[in-house]
Amino acid sequence: MEETVEYAQATGLLGGVWLLVAIPLVSAAILLLLGRRADRWGHWLGVAAIGVAFVLGLSFFFQLRGLENKSVELSLWDFLAVGDLRVDFGLLFDPLAAVFVLLITGVGFLIHLYAVEYMAHDAGRRRFFAYFNLFVAAMLLLVLGNNYVMLYFGWEGVGLASYLLISFWTERPSAATAGKKAFLMNRVGDAGLAIGIFIMFATVGTTQYDEVFNSVGALTGTTVLILGLLLLLGAAGKSGQFPLQAWLPDAMEGPTPVSALIHAATMVTAGVYLIARSNPIFSANSTLQLVVVSVGALTLLIGCIIGAAKDDIKRVLAWSTVSQIGYMFVGVGLGGGAYALAIIHLLAHGFFKANMFLGAGSVMHGMKDQVDIRRFGGLSKHMKITWLTFMMGWLAIIGLPPLSGYFSKEPIIASAFEREDWTAWLFGGAALLGAGLTAFYMTRLFVLTFHGPQRWTEDIEHPHESPKLMTIPLILLAAGSVVAGGLMAWNDGVASWLAPVLGEEAAGAAHGVLSHTVITILSLLVTVLGAGLAWFLFRAGTATAPQPAGVLVTAARRNLYTDAVNEAVFEKPGIFLTRALVYLDNRGIDGLVNGLAAAVGGGSGRLRRMQTGFVRSYATSILAGALLVMAAFLAVQAGWLA
């Protein structure tokens, strides 16, 4: 018998959970409305808002621990009430939401603090912090909403804020283009999520989490599969997974703190959160789970292969994010106890990826914004704090014990080998290969940046360490990179905490094709081999000029031709369709429009153009409305929305 999902009403201190969203949102509004009058102190308001939100989140977390149900719901007001549709503007604070709140506000606070100094000489610093606060507020609404419509509000808010931040330096064409690319590619995934929510209401009659999850058992297998695939499309777009991963590396055009916030603590983890939150839907269909695991396994290899061929320090880290999120998708796709493993890896990843992105910003700060790792080298002597803290992140991401990545990634690899058919070898092998490739390209990045001969350009006389406002967050994040994974895995602490949301099944209970001991040995072996090979190849530096490369390296440098495929399959047909519609409009509708305009009074000059424009708009609206009504009618007749 399936367990019924129920939430208690928030009372006492937990009745103030709405402040988590309100404080950074109000701060963003103040910074934007006051404009230049807040330039001198606005950045500190932005930092303080996230700091207060973290303190509140921590207090709410401890308050939640004392509750038996460990899940409270706060209904603020009725957002929508149309016919049978009732959408509550409400929040849900449970174990899953709590850990995300602590990650978003905790790591987010350190990134905000770092950004004070990093953006010190930027004329738009106050506006930057307004967007930063807006980003955090939207992400908090996303993880705290108690229904899919509230999640969608936060989802779109994060998309808007990411566009504003990625294209923050609008004077750079590359930044403006990257912002548009991120916005448009995310719209593809967002459309899938929106249609999924529509189907949810059409089949279940609600979008409230508890009501939807309690109704999953009454849905047909096909309905669950379609619904899950649409949610997966949304998750893939926001988390940069295949086939919607191309926007994520280009997002590096924004300021480095933006890269850290997007990749470590907020936006790209939203897709993992969506699948974990929707675990009753995904666990109800084995085919759906297989698709999720396949997407994760393929993406983690894509990220590794492309990351090994990049020379831009932030783009290497960006592709590593694509790969590491792939591991998380493998975890949530495997289901059962692996749901918790994916969340543990997500939390550990938040520390070491923020550490390395901010470390990259520190390197750029001391190297006059250079990003080419082929022109670095020997920085360990000049930037010792950055070097040591980046080293902790490097060791953590490659999964070397006893650092965080070992305790979070290795169990996912073991879980992949626990499948009961030949797919254990397929997905387990992909995850194991990914571990070796990760060790290779991340070691390449570390060695070329901090070791070997100096390869600087003539305009850099003496690289220097960053100021304390930048190094203090680096030190704290490095400490998290070392201990966070072990602390979360200790005595199954986080897994037990998440059990009320993700289920009680323990990871590692199944008998896989390989023993856990063998998997651990193999994982450490490929890691050491990958890291050792990279150290041997790049310890003396590398060529700074483009060199002839093999087929695989050339393909990796061109992102495995994924951009070319997108252009051929989507962009060019879209351009052709647009031009065809414009041609038909000019040749077909205009004649009707001009005739109608003449019939309603004629006129000349500006009046005639206004009449023509009005009739054209009215006629287009009628045609569009008729098409939508016809589509809805056919859908009902076919039983698609039954």
C-alpha positions in Angstrom: 0.0 0.0 0.0 1.4 3.4 -1.0 2.1 5.9 1.7 0.0 9.0 1.7 1.8 12.3 1.5 0.6 14.8 4.1 2.0 18.1 5.4 1.3 19.8 8.7 0.6 23.6 8.9 3.5 25.8 9.8 3.2 27.4 13.2 5.4 29.4 15.6 8.9 30.2 14.3 8.3 28.2 11.1 5.4 30.5 10.2 8.0 33.0 9.2 9.5 30.8 6.4 8.1 33.3 3.9 10.9 35.7 5.0 13.4 33.5 3.2 12.0 34.7 -0.1 10.9 38.1 1.0 14.2 39.5 2.4 16.4 39.1 -0.8 13.4 40.1 -2.9 12.9 43.3 -1.0 16.6 44.0 -1.0 16.7 43.6 -4.8 13.7 46.0 -5.2 15.4 48.6 -3.0 18.6 48.5 -4.9 16.9 48.8 -8.2 14.4 51.5 -7.2 16.9 53.7 -5.4 19.3 53.6 -8.3 22.5 55.5 -8.0 21.6 56.8 -4.6 22.4 53.3 -3.2 25.8 53.0 -5.1 27.9 53.6 -2.0 26.3 51.0 0.3 24.0 48.9 -2.0 26.5 46.0 -2.2 26.5 45.6 1.6 22.7 45.5 1.7 22.8 42.7 -0.8 25.3 40.8 1.3 23.4 41.4 4.5 20.1 40.2 2.9 21.6 36.8 2.1 23.4 36.6 5.4 20.1 37.2 7.3 18.4 34.6 5.1 21.0 32.1 6.0 20.6 32.7 9.7 16.9 32.3 9.4 17.3 29.2 7.3 19.5 27.7 9.9 17.1 28.4 12.7 14.2 27.0 10.6 16.3 23.9 10.0 16.8 23.2 13.7 13.2 23.9 14.4 12.2 21.4 11.7 14.4 18.7 13.3 12.3 18.8 16.4 9.1 18.0 14.6 7.8 14.4 14.2 6.4 15.0 10.7 9.4 17.1 9.6 7.3 18.8 6.9 5.3 22.0 7.3 3.2 23.9 4.8 2.4 27.6 4.9 -0.5 28.8 2.8 -0.3 32.6 2.2 -3.2 33.3 -0.1 -5.2 31.9 -3.1 -3.2 32.7 -6.2 -5.6 31.3 -8.7 -9.3 30.2 -8.4 -10.8 29.6 -11.9 -13.4 26.9 -12.3 -11.9 23.7 -10.9 -8.4 25.1 -10.9 -7.2 26.1 -7.4 -3.6 27.3 -7.0 -2.3 28.1 -3.6 0.5 30.7 -3.1 2.1 28.6 -0.4 5.4 27.3 0.8 6.6 23.9 1.9 9.5 23.5 4.3 10.6 19.9 4.6 14.0 18.0 4.7 14.6 18.4 1.0 13.7 22.1 0.9 15.8 22.7 4.1 19.0 21.4 2.7 18.6 23.4 -0.5 17.9 26.6 1.5 21.1 26.1 3.5 23.1 25.5 0.4 21.6 28.5 -1.5 22.0 31.0 1.3 25.2 29.6 2.9 27.3 29.2 -0.2 25.4 32.1 -1.8 26.5 34.4 1.1 30.2 33.5 0.6 29.8 34.2 -3.1 28.1 37.6 -2.3 30.9 38.5 0.1 33.6 37.6 -2.5 31.8 39.7 -5.1 32.1 42.8 -3.0 35.8 43.0 -3.8 35.6 41.3 -7.2 33.2 43.9 -8.5 34.7 46.8 -6.5 35.8 48.8 -9.6 32.7 48.1 -11.7 30.4 51.1 -12.1 27.3 48.7 -12.1 28.1 47.0 -8.8 24.9 48.1 -7.1 22.8 46.8 -10.0 24.8 43.6 -10.0 23.9 42.9 -6.4 20.3 43.7 -7.1 20.3 41.0 -9.8 22.2 38.7 -7.5 19.6 39.1 -4.7 16.8 38.6 -7.3 18.5 35.4 -8.4 18.6 34.0 -4.8 15.0 35.0 -4.1 13.8 33.2 -7.2 15.8 30.1 -6.4 14.4 30.0 -2.9 10.9 30.3 -4.2 11.6 27.5 -6.6 12.6 25.1 -3.8 10.1 26.3 -1.2 6.9 26.4 -3.3 4.3 23.8 -2.3 3.0 23.2 -5.8 4.3 23.1 -9.3 3.0 26.5 -10.2 5.0 28.2 -7.4 8.0 26.1 -8.6 7.4 27.4 -12.1 7.4 31.0 -10.8 10.7 30.5 -9.2 11.9 28.6 -12.3 11.2 31.5 -14.6 12.5 34.0 -12.1 15.9 32.2 -12.0 15.8 32.2 -15.8 15.3 36.0 -15.9 17.9 36.7 -13.3 20.4 34.4 -15.1 19.9 36.3 -18.3 20.5 39.6 -16.6 23.6 38.4 -14.9 25.2 36.4 -17.8 24.7 39.4 -20.1 25.6 41.9 -17.3 28.5 43.4 -19.3 26.2 44.3 -22.2 28.9 46.3 -24.0 30.5 42.9 -24.8 28.8 41.3 -27.8 29.9 37.8 -26.5 28.1 38.4 -23.2 24.9 39.7 -24.8 24.9 36.7 -27.1 25.5 34.2 -24.3 22.7 35.7 -22.3 20.3 35.3 -25.2 21.5 31.8 -25.8 20.9 30.8 -22.2 17.5 32.5 -22.2 16.3 30.8 -25.4 17.6 27.3 -24.7 16.0 27.4 -21.3 12.7 28.4 -22.9 12.7 25.0 -24.7 13.0 23.1 -21.4 10.6 25.5 -19.7 8.0 24.8 -22.4 8.2 21.1 -21.5 7.7 21.9 -17.8 4.7 24.2 -18.5 3.0 21.5 -20.7 3.7 19.0 -18.0 1.9 21.2 -15.4 -1.0 21.6 -17.8 -1.3 17.8 -18.2 -1.0 17.5 -14.4 -4.1 19.6 -13.9 -6.0 18.0 -16.8 -5.4 14.5 -15.4 -5.3 15.0 -11.7 -7.1 18.3 -11.3 -4.4 19.9 -9.1 -0.8 21.0 -9.0 -0.3 20.7 -5.2 2.6 18.4 -4.5 0.8 16.2 -1.9 -2.4 15.8 -4.0 -0.4 15.1 -7.2 1.8 12.5 -5.5 -1.1 10.8 -3.9 -2.8 10.5 -7.3 0.1 9.0 -9.2 -1.1 5.4 -8.6 -4.4 6.1 -10.4 -2.7 7.3 -13.6 -1.9 5.0 -16.5 1.7 4.1 -17.3 1.6 6.1 -20.5 0.4 9.2 -18.7 3.1 8.9 -16.1 5.7 8.4 -18.8 4.6 11.4 -20.8 4.4 13.6 -17.7 7.8 12.5 -16.5 9.4 13.1 -19.9 8.1 16.6 -19.9 9.4 17.3 -16.4 12.7 15.8 -17.5 12.8 18.2 -20.5 12.5 21.1 -18.1 15.1 19.6 -15.8 17.6 19.0 -18.7 17.2 22.6 -19.8 17.8 24.2 -16.4 20.6 21.8 -15.4 22.4 21.9 -18.8 21.9 18.2 -19.6 21.8 16.6 -23.0 20.4 17.7 -25.4 20.1 21.2 -23.9 23.6 21.6 -22.5 25.1 24.0 -25.0 24.1 27.2 -23.2 25.8 26.4 -19.9 29.5 26.9 -20.9 28.7 30.1 -22.7 27.3 31.4 -19.5 30.9 32.0 -18.4 30.7 35.4 -20.2 29.2 36.9 -17.0 31.3 38.0 -14.0 33.0 35.1 -12.2 30.8 35.3 -9.1 27.8 34.7 -11.4 29.5 31.5 -12.7 30.0 30.3 -9.1 26.4 31.1 -8.1 24.8 29.5 -11.2 27.0 26.4 -11.2 27.4 25.7 -7.5 24.5 26.8 -5.4 21.5 27.6 -7.5 20.4 27.4 -11.1 21.9 24.2 -12.5 20.8 22.2 -9.5 17.2 23.1 -10.1 16.7 20.2 -12.5 18.0 17.7 -10.0 15.7 19.2 -7.4 12.7 18.9 -9.7 13.3 15.2 -10.3 14.0 14.5 -6.6 10.9 16.5 -5.6 8.9 14.6 -8.2 10.3 11.2 -7.1 6.8 9.5 -6.7 6.2 10.2 -10.4 9.6 9.0 -11.6 9.7 6.0 -9.3 6.3 4.9 -10.8 7.7 4.1 -14.2 10.9 2.1 -14.8 11.2 3.3 -18.4 11.1 6.8 -17.2 13.9 6.1 -14.8 15.9 4.4 -17.5 15.7 7.6 -19.7 16.9 9.8 -16.8 19.9 7.5 -16.1 20.7 7.5 -19.8 20.6 11.3 -20.1 22.9 11.6 -17.0 25.4 8.9 -18.2 25.6 10.4 -21.7 26.0 14.0 -20.4 28.6 13.2 -17.9 30.8 11.7 -20.6 30.1 14.6 -23.0 31.2 17.0 -20.3 34.4 15.1 -19.6 35.4 14.8 -23.2 34.8 18.4 -24.1 36.3 19.7 -20.8 39.6 17.9 -21.6 40.0 19.9 -24.8 39.3 23.4 -23.4 41.9 26.0 -22.5 39.7 28.7 -20.9 39.9 28.2 -17.2 36.2 28.9 -16.6 35.0 26.9 -19.5 36.8 23.8 -18.2 35.0 24.3 -14.9 31.7 24.8 -16.8 32.0 21.5 -18.6 33.0 19.9 -15.4 29.7 21.2 -14.0 27.8 19.6 -16.9 29.5 16.3 -16.1 29.0 16.4 -12.4 25.3 17.3 -12.8 25.2 14.2 -15.1 26.3 12.1 -12.1 23.4 13.6 -10.1 21.0 12.7 -12.9 22.3 9.1 -12.8 21.6 9.1 -9.1 18.0 10.4 -9.3 17.4 8.2 -12.3 18.5 5.1 -10.4 15.9 5.9 -7.7 15.6 4.3 -4.3 18.5 5.1 -2.0 20.3 6.8 -4.9 18.0 9.8 -4.7 19.7 10.7 -1.5 23.1 10.0 -3.0 22.4 12.5 -5.8 21.5 15.2 -3.3 24.6 14.5 -1.2 26.7 14.9 -4.3 24.8 18.1 -5.2 25.6 19.5 -1.7 29.3 18.5 -1.8 29.5 19.8 -5.4 28.2 23.2 -4.1 31.3 23.6 -1.9 34.1 22.4 -4.2 32.7 23.9 -7.4 32.1 27.3 -5.8 35.6 27.0 -4.4 37.1 26.4 -7.8 35.1 29.0 -9.7 36.0 31.7 -7.1 39.6 30.4 -7.3 39.5 30.9 -11.0 38.3 34.5 -10.4 41.2 35.0 -8.0 43.6 33.8 -10.7 42.0 36.1 -13.3 42.2 39.0 -10.7 46.0 38.5 -10.4 46.6 37.9 -14.1 44.7 40.9 -15.6 41.7 38.9 -16.6 43.6 36.3 -18.7 41.7 33.0 -18.9 44.0 30.8 -21.1 45.5 28.1 -18.9 48.3 27.7 -21.5 49.5 31.2 -20.5 49.6 30.6 -16.7 52.0 28.3 -14.9 54.0 28.7 -11.7 51.3 30.6 -9.9 51.6 28.4 -6.8 54.6 30.6 -5.8 52.7 33.9 -6.1 49.2 33.0 -5.0 49.6 30.5 -2.2 46.1 30.8 -0.7 44.4 30.5 -4.1 46.7 27.6 -4.9 46.0 25.7 -1.7 42.2 26.3 -1.7 42.0 25.4 -5.4 43.9 22.2 -4.6 41.3 21.2 -2.1 38.6 21.6 -4.7 40.6 19.7 -7.3 41.2 16.8 -5.0 37.6 16.8 -4.0 36.1 16.8 -7.5 38.3 13.9 -8.7 37.1 11.9 -5.8 40.3 11.3 -3.8 39.7 10.2 -0.3 39.1 11.5 2.3 37.8 14.6 0.5 34.1 15.3 -0.2 33.9 14.0 -3.8 35.0 10.5 -2.7 32.0 10.2 -0.3 29.5 11.6 -2.7 30.5 10.4 -6.2 31.8 6.9 -5.5 28.5 5.7 -4.0 26.7 6.8 -7.2 29.1 4.7 -9.3 28.5 1.8 -7.0 24.7 2.2 -7.3 25.0 2.2 -11.1 26.6 -1.2 -10.9 23.8 -2.5 -8.8 21.2 -2.7 -11.6 20.0 -6.2 -12.2 20.7 -6.5 -16.0 23.3 -5.6 -18.6 22.7 -1.9 -18.1 24.7 -2.2 -14.9 27.8 -2.6 -17.0 26.7 0.2 -19.4 25.9 2.9 -16.8 28.4 1.7 -14.2 31.1 1.6 -16.9 30.1 5.1 -18.0 30.3 6.5 -14.5 33.6 4.8 -13.9 35.1 6.1 -17.2 33.8 9.5 -16.3 35.8 9.3 -13.0 39.0 8.7 -14.8 38.4 11.4 -17.4 37.5 13.9 -14.6 40.8 13.2 -12.9 42.6 13.7 -16.2 41.2 17.0 -17.3 40.9 18.6 -13.8 44.5 17.7 -13.1 45.4 19.2 -16.5 43.7 22.4 -15.4 45.4 22.4 -12.0 48.9 21.7 -13.3 48.8 24.1 -16.2 47.5 26.9 -13.9 49.7 26.5 -10.8 52.7 24.4 -11.7 55.3 24.1 -14.5 57.2 27.0 -16.1 55.8 30.5 -16.2 54.1 31.3 -19.5 52.8 34.8 -18.9 52.5 37.5 -21.4 54.7 40.5 -21.2 52.1 42.8 -19.7 52.0 40.8 -16.5 55.0 41.6 -14.4 54.1 40.1 -11.0 50.9 38.1 -10.3 49.5 38.8 -6.8 47.3 37.2 -4.3 43.7 38.5 -4.0 42.4 40.7 -1.1 41.0 39.1 2.1 37.4 39.6 1.1 38.1 37.2 -1.7 40.4 34.8 0.1 38.3 34.3 3.2 35.4 32.8 1.2 38.0 30.6 -0.6 39.3 29.3 2.7 35.8 28.5 4.0 34.7 26.8 0.8 38.0 24.8 0.7 37.2 23.6 4.3 33.8 22.5 3.0 35.4 20.8 0.1 37.5 18.7 2.5 35.0 17.7 5.2 31.4 18.2 3.8 31.1 14.9 2.0 32.4 12.8 4.9 30.2 14.6 7.4 27.1 14.1 5.2 27.9 10.4 4.7 28.7 9.8 8.3 26.2 7.3 9.8 23.9 8.0 6.8 23.0 11.3 8.3 21.8 13.2 5.2 20.2 10.0 3.8 18.2 9.5 7.0 17.3 13.2 7.1 15.9 13.0 3.5 14.1 9.7 4.0 10.7 11.3 4.8 10.8 12.9 1.3 12.9 10.5 -0.8 12.1 7.1 0.8 13.6 4.8 3.3 15.4 2.4 0.9 19.1 2.2 1.7 21.7 2.5 -1.0 24.0 -0.4 -1.4 21.4 -3.0 -0.4 21.2 -4.7 -3.7 23.7 -7.2 -5.0 25.4 -5.8 -8.1 27.5 -7.3 -10.8 30.6 -6.2 -8.8 31.2 -6.0 -5.1 31.5 -2.6 -3.5 35.1 -3.3 -2.6 36.0 -4.0 -6.2 34.1 -0.9 -7.4 36.0 1.2 -4.8 39.4 -0.2 -6.0 38.5 0.4 -9.6 37.3 3.9 -9.0 40.5 4.9 -7.1 42.6 3.1 -9.8 41.1 5.0 -12.7 41.3 8.3 -10.7 45.0 7.8 -10.0 45.7 6.8 -13.6 43.9 9.8 -15.0 45.5 12.3 -12.7 49.0 10.7 -13.1 48.7 10.7 -16.9 47.7 14.4 -16.9 50.5 15.3 -14.5 53.1 13.5 -16.7 51.9 15.1 -19.9 51.5 18.7 -18.7 54.0 19.2 -15.9 56.3 21.0 -18.3 53.5 23.2 -19.8 51.9 23.0 -23.2 52.0 24.8 -26.5 50.3 28.2 -26.6 49.7 28.1 -30.3 47.0 25.9 -32.0 48.4 22.5 -32.9 47.2 19.9 -35.3 44.9 17.5 -33.4 43.3 14.2 -34.0 39.6 13.7 -34.9 38.4 13.3 -31.2 40.3 16.4 -30.0 39.1 18.5 -32.9 35.5 17.3 -32.2 35.9 18.1 -28.5 37.2 21.6 -29.2 34.1 22.1 -31.3 31.8 20.9 -28.5 31.3 17.5 -30.2 29.5 19.5 -33.0 26.4 19.9 -30.8 26.1 23.6 -31.7 26.3 22.6 -35.4 23.5 20.1 -34.9 21.3 22.6 -33.1 21.8 25.1 -35.9 21.0 22.5 -38.6 18.0 20.9 -36.9 16.4 23.9 -35.1 17.9 27.2 -36.1 17.9 27.0 -39.9 14.5 25.4 -40.2 13.1 28.0 -37.8 14.6 30.8 -39.9 13.2 29.2 -43.1 9.7 28.9 -41.5 9.8 32.5 -40.3 10.7 33.8 -43.7 8.0 31.6 -45.3 5.4 33.0 -42.9 6.5 36.6 -43.7 6.2 35.9 -47.4 2.7 34.4 -47.0 1.7 37.3 -44.9 2.9 39.9 -47.4 1.3 38.0 -50.3 -1.9 36.6 -48.7 -3.2 38.4 -45.6 -2.2 41.9 -46.7 -4.7 41.9 -49.6 -7.5 41.0 -47.2 -6.3 43.5 -44.6 -6.1 46.4 -47.1 -9.6 45.6 -48.4 -11.0 45.5 -44.9 -9.2 48.7 -44.0 -10.7 50.5 -47.0 -14.2 49.1 -46.2 -14.1 50.6 -42.6 -13.5 54.1 -43.8 -10.6 54.4 -46.1 -8.4 57.4 -45.2 -4.9 58.1 -46.1 -1.4 58.6 -44.7 -1.0 57.9 -40.9 -4.7 57.2 -40.4 -4.7 54.6 -43.1 -1.6 52.9 -41.7 -3.2 52.8 -38.2 -6.4 51.3 -39.6 -4.4 48.7 -41.5 -2.3 47.8 -38.5 -5.4 47.4 -36.3 -7.2 45.2 -38.8 -4.1 43.1 -39.3 -3.7 42.6 -35.6 -7.3 41.8 -35.1 -7.3 39.3 -38.0 -4.2 37.6 -36.7 -5.7 37.3 -33.3 -8.8 35.7 -34.7 -6.8 33.2 -36.7 -4.5 32.4 -33.7 -7.5 31.9 -31.4 -9.3 29.7 -33.9 -6.2 27.5 -34.2 -5.9 27.2 -30.4 -9.6 26.3 -30.1 -9.3 23.7 -32.8 -6.2 22.2 -31.2 -7.9 22.0 -27.8 -11.1 20.4 -29.4 -9.0 17.8 -31.2 -7.1 17.0 -28.0 -10.3 16.5 -26.1 -11.8 14.3 -28.8 -8.7 12.2 -29.0 -8.8 11.7 -25.3 -5.3 13.2 -24.7 -6.6 15.4 -21.9 -8.9 12.8 -20.3 
